Amino acid sequence: LPTGTGEFYVDNIYFSDCVPPPPPATQPDEAAPDPSCDQEVISLFSDAYTDVPVDTWLTTWSSATGGGIVPIAGNDTRFYQNVDFLGIEMFGTPVDASAMTTFNVDVWTPNMTVFRVKLVEFDGATFVTEGEIALTPTQSGWNTFSIALADFANPALVTNPAFTLTSRSGLSQLIFSGLPTGTGEFYVDNIYFSDC
């Protein structure tokens, strides 16, 4: 309106099979807190400690994407998107955490309401045992989770009481998962076992 006297300009009208890029992810503006453990640790990923070898930070059977290093305030951090579940493997050098008491990880997420951590024990290529703990992260802030390794063996605390981590001398997989399914995003740092 008005009928017959309106004016307008138009440009770039077309059909396409292009998918618009996703909006940039929200990310932390500060690095994860420095770990305070000064006792013996087995570190998978942390600028504060010497890391043990990890075969892959994103297995081919993972549904998530990412796993690469993103510097946050000068500190190396790993970033994952489209998270339903993702696997990290140490089959080449399994972790013997039998003398450790705690699994530690720092997580920053803009949208996850549940963050799960699963530790899986193998004997060579043979599955032995596993245990998974579900956590409730605070969104858009660093969450420092220090989980007692005994919790992974407690049927009352794991996500599935049929699977408890009864041994941890050959940990070969670390699996992160959570909600919302398939759209979760998170940054992770300071992944280590400790006796703190």
TORVO-528004 format. One record per residue: residue number from 1; residue in three letters; x, y, z of N, C-alpha, C in turn. Coordinates in pm, whole numbers, always signed. Layout:
ATOM vexlo vexza  neast nnorth    nup caeast canorth   caup  ceast cnorth    cup
ATOM   NUM   Ala      X      Y      Z      X       Y      Z      X      Y      Z
...
//
This chain:
ATOM vexlo vexza  neast nnorth    nup caeast canorth   caup  ceast cnorth    cup
ATOM     1   Leu    +85   -117     +0     +0      +0     +0    +90   +124     +0
ATOM     2   Pro    +59   +232    -67    -63    +257   -144    -66   +176   -273
ATOM     3   Thr   -184   +137   -317   -201     +56   -435   -159   +132   -560
ATOM     4   Gly    -67    +70   -635    -28    +124   -764    +74   +236   -758
ATOM     5   Thr   +112   +283   -638   +209    +393   -632   +327   +362   -542
ATOM     6   Gly   +333   +240   -484   +445    +204   -396   +574   +185   -472
ATOM     7   Glu   +687   +209   -405   +821    +192   -463   +907   +110   -367
ATOM     8   Phe   +997    +24   -423  +1097     -43   -340  +1209    -96   -428
ATOM     9   Tyr  +1324   -125   -367  +1440    -182   -435  +1456   -327   -388
ATOM    10   Val  +1507   -412   -473  +1528    -551   -437  +1658   -599   -500
ATOM    11   Asp  +1725   -694   -433  +1854    -744   -480  +1873   -886   -426
ATOM    12   Asn  +1956   -962   -493  +1998   -1095   -448  +1882  -1189   -416
ATOM    13   Ile  +1795  -1208   -512  +1687   -1304   -498  +1725  -1427   -580
ATOM    14   Tyr  +1745  -1540   -512  +1787   -1660   -584  +1760  -1784   -500
ATOM    15   Phe  +1761  -1900   -569  +1750   -2029   -503  +1890  -2088   -493
ATOM    16   Ser  +1915  -2163   -385  +2049   -2217   -365  +2039  -2343   -281
ATOM    17   Asp  +2143  -2430   -294  +2151   -2545   -205  +2256  -2522    -97
ATOM    18   Cys  +2301  -2399    -82  +2400   -2365    +20  +2332  -2362   +158
ATOM    19   Val  +2403  -2412   +256  +2355   -2406   +394  +2428  -2291   +461
ATOM    20   Pro  +2356  -2198   +523  +2426   -2087   +586  +2517  -2137   +698
ATOM    21   Pro  +2630  -2074   +716  +2719   -2120   +822  +2655  -2100   +959
ATOM    22   Pro  +2688  -2188  +1054  +2630   -2172  +1188  +2685  -2045  +1253
ATOM    23   Pro  +2608  -1988  +1343  +2661   -1870  +1412  +2783  -1909  +1493
ATOM    24   Pro  +2873  -1814  +1515  +2992   -1848  +1592  +2954  -1893  +1733
ATOM    25   Ala  +3028  -1990  +1782  +2999   -2044  +1915  +3034  -1942  +2022
ATOM    26   Thr  +2954  -1943  +2126  +2990   -1864  +2242  +3110  -1930  +2306
ATOM    27   Gln  +3206  -1850  +2350  +3327   -1909  +2407  +3368  -1835  +2532
ATOM    28   Pro  +3447  -1900  +2617  +3493   -1833  +2739  +3584  -1716  +2706
ATOM    29   Asp  +3582  -1617  +2793  +3672   -1503  +2774  +3793  -1510  +2866
ATOM    30   Glu  +3798  -1616  +2947  +3916   -1638  +3031  +3951  -1785  +3030
ATOM    31   Ala  +4077  -1814  +3056  +4124   -1953  +3056  +4066  -2029  +3175
ATOM    32   Ala  +4071  -2161  +3164  +4031   -2246  +3277  +4121  -2216  +3396
ATOM    33   Pro  +4070  -2235  +3516  +4154   -2211  +3634  +4276  -2302  +3634
ATOM    34   Asp  +4387  -2252  +3684  +4507   -2334  +3696  +4482  -2444  +3799
ATOM    35   Pro  +4519  -2568  +3768  +4502   -2676  +3866  +4590  -2649  +3988
ATOM    36   Ser  +4541  -2691  +4102  +4616   -2665  +4226  +4683  -2790  +4282
ATOM    37   Cys  +4667  -2903  +4215  +4725   -3027  +4267  +4876  -3025  +4248
ATOM    38   Asp  +4951  -3037  +4357  +5097   -3042  +4347  +5150  -3180  +4379
ATOM    39   Gln  +5059  -3280  +4386  +5100   -3417  +4407  +5114  -3485  +4271
ATOM    40   Glu  +5139  -3615  +4273  +5155   -3689  +4148  +5025  -3687  +4068
ATOM    41   Val  +5038  -3661  +3938  +4922   -3662  +3849  +4956  -3743  +3724
ATOM    42   Ile  +4851  -3788  +3656  +4863   -3844  +3521  +4776  -3755  +3434
ATOM    43   Ser  +4840  -3671  +3356  +4768   -3570  +3278  +4749  -3615  +3135
ATOM    44   Leu  +4624  -3604  +3087  +4595   -3627  +2945  +4606  -3497  +2867
ATOM    45   Phe  +4564  -3385  +2930  +4566   -3257  +2860  +4565  -3143  +2961
ATOM    46   Ser  +4677  -3073  +2970  +4686   -2958  +3059  +4817  -2885  +3034
ATOM    47   Asp  +4812  -2753  +3030  +4935   -2675  +3022  +5013  -2679  +3153
ATOM    48   Ala  +4947  -2719  +3261  +5011   -2718  +3393  +5098  -2840  +3420
ATOM    49   Tyr  +5076  -2949  +3344  +5147   -3074  +3369  +5204  -3128  +3239
ATOM    50   Thr  +5287  -3230  +3250  +5337   -3302  +3133  +5234  -3409  +3097
ATOM    51   Asp  +5188  -3408  +2973  +5082   -3499  +2930  +5137  -3634  +2887
ATOM    52   Val  +5061  -3740  +2916  +5092   -3873  +2865  +5037  -3882  +2722
ATOM    53   Pro  +5083  -3980  +2643  +5034   -3991  +2505  +4885  -4025  +2498
ATOM    54   Val  +4817  -3961  +2404  +4676   -3990  +2373  +4670  -4023  +2224
ATOM    55   Asp  +4605  -4134  +2188  +4599   -4176  +2048  +4514  -4082  +1964
ATOM    56   Thr  +4395  -4048  +2014  +4305   -3961  +1939  +4217  -3884  +2036
ATOM    57   Trp  +4188  -3759  +1998  +4098   -3675  +2077  +3956  -3677  +2022
ATOM    58   Leu  +3934  -3751  +1914  +3799   -3768  +1860  +3799  -3894  +1774
ATOM    59   Thr  +3743  -4002  +1827  +3742   -4129  +1755  +3651  -4122  +1633
ATOM    60   Thr  +3674  -4212  +1539  +3592   -4215  +1418  +3448  -4253  +1447
ATOM    61   Trp  +3423  -4321  +1560  +3287   -4360  +1595  +3214  -4253  +1677
ATOM    62   Ser  +3278  -4141  +1698  +3214   -4032  +1773  +3108  -3964  +1687
ATOM    63   Ser  +3001  -3919  +1753  +2900   -3843  +1680  +2929  -3694  +1683
ATOM    64   Ala  +3015  -3651  +1774  +3049   -3509  +1787  +3150  -3468  +1681
ATOM    65   Thr  +3174  -3338  +1672  +3278   -3284  +1585  +3373  -3201  +1671
ATOM    66   Gly  +3488  -3172  +1615  +3584   -3087  +1687  +3697  -3167  +1748
ATOM    67   Gly  +3738  -3125  +1866  +3849   -3188  +1936  +3981  -3115  +1918
ATOM    68   Gly  +3980  -3014  +1831  +4103   -2939  +1808  +4132  -2841  +1920
ATOM    69   Ile  +4253  -2789  +1916  +4297   -2695  +2019  +4256  -2553  +1981
ATOM    70   Val  +4195  -2485  +2076  +4155   -2345  +2062  +4223  -2269  +2176
ATOM    71   Pro  +4303  -2168  +2144  +4362   -2091  +2254  +4259  -1998  +2318
ATOM    72   Ile  +4247  -2007  +2448  +4160   -1918  +2525  +4248  -1842  +2623
ATOM    73   Ala  +4258  -1713  +2603  +4340   -1627  +2689  +4482  -1683  +2700
ATOM    74   Gly  +4536  -1732  +2586  +4673   -1782  +2583  +4690  -1923  +2635
ATOM    75   Asn  +4581  -1992  +2667  +4588   -2127  +2722  +4523  -2225  +2625
ATOM    76   Asp  +4592  -2335  +2594  +4537   -2436  +2503  +4414  -2503  +2566
ATOM    77   Thr  +4307  -2509  +2489  +4180   -2566  +2531  +4126  -2647  +2414
ATOM    78   Arg  +4054  -2755  +2439  +3992   -2831  +2332  +3844  -2797  +2324
ATOM    79   Phe  +3792  -2793  +2199  +3654   -2752  +2175  +3580  -2860  +2097
ATOM    80   Tyr  +3459  -2894  +2143  +3375   -2994  +2077  +3237  -2934  +2050
ATOM    81   Gln  +3178  -2973  +1935  +3045   -2929  +1896  +2961  -3051  +1857
ATOM    82   Asn  +2831  -3027  +1839  +2738   -3132  +1794  +2748  -3256  +1882
ATOM    83   Val  +2760  -3235  +2011  +2791   -3344  +2103  +2667  -3426  +2136
ATOM    84   Asp  +2674  -3551  +2107  +2591   -3655  +2166  +2687  -3736  +2254
ATOM    85   Phe  +2790  -3791  +2188  +2898   -3858  +2261  +3025  -3845  +2179
ATOM    86   Leu  +3139  -3856  +2245  +3267   -3853  +2176  +3368  -3935  +2254
ATOM    87   Gly  +3456  -4000  +2179  +3555   -4086  +2241  +3696  -4030  +2228
ATOM    88   Ile  +3771  -4048  +2334  +3914   -4016  +2340  +3983  -4147  +2376
ATOM    89   Glu  +4087  -4184  +2302  +4147   -4317  +2323  +4295  -4310  +2356
ATOM    90   Met  +4335  -4404  +2443  +4474   -4419  +2486  +4518  -4566  +2477
ATOM    91   Phe  +4476  -4635  +2369  +4511   -4777  +2357  +4661  -4798  +2344
ATOM    92   Gly  +4731  -4704  +2281  +4875   -4718  +2264  +4949  -4716  +2397
ATOM    93   Thr  +4902  -4636  +2489  +4960   -4626  +2623  +4845  -4615  +2724
ATOM    94   Pro  +4784  -4728  +2762  +4673   -4721  +2858  +4717  -4655  +2988
ATOM    95   Val  +4625  -4590  +3052  +4654   -4518  +3177  +4633  -4613  +3295
ATOM    96   Asp  +4735  -4626  +3376  +4723   -4701  +3501  +4693  -4601  +3612
ATOM    97   Ala  +4566  -4589  +3644  +4523   -4495  +3748  +4490  -4566  +3878
ATOM    98   Ser  +4544  -4687  +3896  +4511   -4765  +4016  +4562  -4698  +4143
ATOM    99   Ala  +4667  -4615  +4134  +4717   -4543  +4253  +4656  -4404  +4268
ATOM   100   Met  +4571  -4366  +4175  +4509   -4234  +4180  +4373  -4241  +4251
ATOM   101   Thr  +4325  -4127  +4300  +4198   -4124  +4371  +4092  -4039  +4303
ATOM   102   Thr  +4134  -3952  +4207  +4042   -3854  +4153  +4061  -3836  +4003
ATOM   103   Phe  +3949  -3819  +3930  +3953   -3776  +3791  +3911  -3630  +3789
ATOM   104   Asn  +3990  -3547  +3719  +3968   -3403  +3718  +3949  -3354  +3575
ATOM   105   Val  +3858  -3257  +3558  +3836   -3196  +3427  +3772  -3060  +3446
ATOM   106   Asp  +3812  -2963  +3366  +3749   -2831  +3362  +3664  -2824  +3235
ATOM   107   Val  +3539  -2781  +3249  +3444   -2778  +3137  +3376  -2641  +3134
ATOM   108   Trp  +3366  -2585  +3014  +3290   -2461  +2992  +3192  -2489  +2879
ATOM   109   Thr  +3063  -2467  +2904  +2961   -2495  +2802  +2859  -2382  +2797
ATOM   110   Pro  +2817  -2343  +2676  +2712   -2242  +2668  +2571  -2302  +2675
ATOM   111   Asn  +2558  -2436  +2656  +2422   -2489  +2641  +2397  -2627  +2702
ATOM   112   Met  +2496  -2695  +2755  +2473   -2831  +2803  +2411  -2830  +2942
ATOM   113   Thr  +2311  -2914  +2961  +2245   -2926  +3091  +2292  -3050  +3167
ATOM   114   Val  +2348  -3147  +3094  +2407   -3267  +3154  +2541  -3291  +3086
ATOM   115   Phe  +2643  -3320  +3165  +2776   -3353  +3112  +2817  -3485  +3176
ATOM   116   Arg  +2840  -3588  +3091  +2874   -3721  +3142  +3019  -3756  +3111
ATOM   117   Val  +3080  -3825  +3206  +3218   -3872  +3195  +3218  -4023  +3213
ATOM   118   Lys  +3271  -4094  +3112  +3281   -4240  +3121  +3428  -4281  +3108
ATOM   119   Leu  +3474  -4366  +3199  +3607   -4425  +3193  +3590  -4572  +3158
ATOM   120   Val  +3671  -4620  +3061  +3657   -4757  +3012  +3792  -4828  +3021
ATOM   121   Glu  +3790  -4945  +3084  +3908   -5028  +3102  +3910  -5140  +2997
ATOM   122   Phe  +4025  -5160  +2935  +4046   -5270  +2842  +4167  -5349  +2885
ATOM   123   Asp  +4172  -5475  +2844  +4292   -5557  +2855  +4333  -5586  +2712
ATOM   124   Gly  +4425  -5505  +2660  +4456   -5511  +2518  +4337  -5458  +2441
ATOM   125   Ala  +4278  -5543  +2356  +4160   -5502  +2280  +4031  -5555  +2342
ATOM   126   Thr  +4042  -5621  +2458  +3926   -5683  +2522  +3867  -5591  +2627
ATOM   127   Phe  +3738  -5560  +2613  +3669   -5478  +2711  +3668  -5547  +2846
ATOM   128   Val  +3693  -5470  +2952  +3692   -5525  +3088  +3579  -5465  +3170
ATOM   129   Thr  +3578  -5333  +3183  +3480   -5269  +3271  +3469  -5121  +3237
ATOM   130   Glu  +3360  -5058  +3280  +3341   -4916  +3259  +3250  -4859  +3365
ATOM   131   Gly  +3259  -4729  +3383  +3169   -4659  +3474  +3148  -4518  +3424
ATOM   132   Glu  +3025  -4465  +3439  +2993   -4332  +3389  +2924  -4251  +3497
ATOM   133   Ile  +2967  -4126  +3510  +2909   -4032  +3606  +2845  -3917  +3529
ATOM   134   Ala  +2726  -3875  +3571  +2656   -3761  +3511  +2669  -3641  +3603
ATOM   135   Leu  +2701  -3527  +3544  +2722   -3403  +3619  +2630  -3294  +3563
ATOM   136   Thr  +2603  -3194  +3645  +2521   -3081  +3602  +2609  -2957  +3597
ATOM   137   Pro  +2649  -2915  +3476  +2738   -2799  +3467  +2663  -2667  +3479
ATOM   138   Thr  +2733  -2567  +3529  +2685   -2430  +3520  +2719  -2380  +3381
ATOM   139   Gln  +2624  -2321  +3313  +2648   -2274  +3176  +2722  -2141  +3175
ATOM   140   Ser  +2806  -2126  +3071  +2882   -2003  +3045  +2972  -1963  +3161
ATOM   141   Gly  +3033  -2064  +3221  +3132   -2044  +3326  +3213  -2171  +3340
ATOM   142   Trp  +3335  -2160  +3387  +3419   -2280  +3403  +3367  -2364  +3519
ATOM   143   Asn  +3353  -2494  +3494  +3317   -2592  +3596  +3440  -2678  +3621
ATOM   144   Thr  +3489  -2680  +3743  +3599   -2767  +3780  +3540  -2889  +3849
ATOM   145   Phe  +3544  -3003  +3779  +3490   -3126  +3835  +3606  -3214  +3882
ATOM   146   Ser  +3604  -3251  +4009  +3698   -3347  +4066  +3614  -3463  +4118
ATOM   147   Ile  +3617  -3573  +4044  +3530   -3687  +4073  +3613  -3797  +4136
ATOM   148   Ala  +3571  -3843  +4252  +3639   -3956  +4316  +3630  -4078  +4224
ATOM   149   Leu  +3743  -4141  +4199  +3742   -4259  +4111  +3655  -4370  +4169
ATOM   150   Ala  +3641  -4373  +4301  +3553   -4473  +4364  +3407  -4453  +4320
ATOM   151   Asp  +3370  -4330  +4283  +3232   -4305  +4239  +3199  -4380  +4110
ATOM   152   Phe  +3299  -4400  +4025  +3277   -4473  +3899  +3248  -4621  +3924
ATOM   153   Ala  +3276  -4668  +4045  +3251   -4808  +4082  +3130  -4824  +4172
ATOM   154   Asn  +3061  -4716  +4201  +2948   -4719  +4294  +2817  -4731  +4216
ATOM   155   Pro  +2746  -4844  +4228  +2621   -4861  +4152  +2517  -4753  +4180
ATOM   156   Ala  +2522  -4691  +4297  +2425   -4588  +4331  +2457  -4454  +4266
ATOM   157   Leu  +2579  -4438  +4213  +2621   -4309  +4157  +2639  -4310  +4005
ATOM   158   Val  +2664  -4426  +3945  +2685   -4432  +3801  +2551  -4423  +3728
ATOM   159   Thr  +2558  -4391  +3598  +2436   -4375  +3520  +2366  -4508  +3493
ATOM   160   Asn  +2443  -4618  +3493  +2385   -4751  +3471  +2449  -4846  +3572
ATOM   161   Pro  +2376  -4890  +3676  +2434   -4974  +3780  +2485  -5108  +3730
ATOM   162   Ala  +2450  -5147  +3607  +2503   -5271  +3551  +2648  -5255  +3508
ATOM   163   Phe  +2696  -5130  +3498  +2834   -5105  +3456  +2904  -5019  +3561
ATOM   164   Thr  +2998  -5080  +3631  +3078   -5008  +3728  +3225  -5034  +3700
ATOM   165   Leu  +3306  -4934  +3725  +3450   -4942  +3695  +3519  -5017  +3809
ATOM   166   Thr  +3533  -5148  +3793  +3589   -5231  +3900  +3741  -5237  +3896
ATOM   167   Ser  +3802  -5188  +3788  +3947   -5186  +3776  +3986  -5062  +3698
ATOM   168   Arg  +4103  -5007  +3725  +4148   -4889  +3651  +4298  -4892  +3624
ATOM   169   Ser  +4349  -5011  +3597  +4492   -5024  +3568  +4523  -5018  +3418
ATOM   170   Gly  +4419  -5021  +3334  +4440   -5015  +3190  +4333  -4930  +3122
ATOM   171   Leu  +4315  -4809  +3170  +4213   -4721  +3112  +4254  -4681  +2971
ATOM   172   Ser  +4169  -4716  +2874  +4202   -4694  +2733  +4104  -4603  +2662
ATOM   173   Gln  +3992  -4572  +2724  +3894   -4481  +2664  +3840  -4386  +2770
ATOM   174   Leu  +3822  -4263  +2727  +3751   -4161  +2802  +3641  -4113  +2709
ATOM   175   Ile  +3516  -4119  +2755  +3402   -4081  +2671  +3326  -3968  +2739
ATOM   176   Phe  +3309  -3859  +2666  +3226   -3748  +2712  +3093  -3753  +2636
ATOM   177   Ser  +2985  -3725  +2704  +2855   -3718  +2639  +2767  -3623  +2719
ATOM   178   Gly  +2644  -3604  +2674  +2556   -3517  +2751  +2433  -3474  +2678
ATOM   179   Leu  +2365  -3377  +2737  +2243   -3320  +2683  +2262  -3169  +2667
ATOM   180   Pro  +2201  -3112  +2563  +2106   -3167  +2467  +2174  -3259  +2367
ATOM   181   Thr  +2105  -3363  +2327  +2160   -3465  +2238  +2189  -3407  +2100
ATOM   182   Gly  +2315  -3417  +2059  +2354   -3380  +1924  +2380  -3232  +1901
ATOM   183   Thr  +2351  -3147  +1999  +2374   -3003  +1980  +2458  -2942  +2092
ATOM   184   Gly  +2507  -3025  +2181  +2589   -2974  +2290  +2722  -2920  +2241
ATOM   185   Glu  +2772  -2817  +2310  +2904   -2760  +2282  +2977  -2746  +2415
ATOM   186   Phe  +3107  -2772  +2411  +3184   -2743  +2532  +3332  -2728  +2501
ATOM   187   Tyr  +3397  -2655  +2589  +3542   -2642  +2592  +3590  -2723  +2711
ATOM   188   Val  +3707  -2785  +2697  +3757   -2870  +2804  +3907  -2847  +2822
ATOM   189   Asp  +3951  -2855  +2946  +4091   -2835  +2979  +4122  -2909  +3109
ATOM   190   Asn  +4250  -2924  +3136  +4297   -2983  +3261  +4231  -3119  +3289
ATOM   191   Ile  +4255  -3211  +3196  +4202   -3349  +3209  +4313  -3433  +3270
ATOM   192   Tyr  +4295  -3474  +3394  +4403   -3548  +3458  +4350  -3632  +3575
ATOM   193   Phe  +4427  -3735  +3608  +4404   -3818  +3726  +4500  -3770  +3833
ATOM   194   Ser  +4455  -3773  +3958  +4542   -3725  +4065  +4519  -3803  +4192
ATOM   195   Asp  +4607  -3782  +4289  +4594   -3837  +4421  +4567  -3723  +4520
ATOM   196   Cys  +4518  -3611  +4468  +4489   -3496  +4555  +4358  -3520  +4629
//
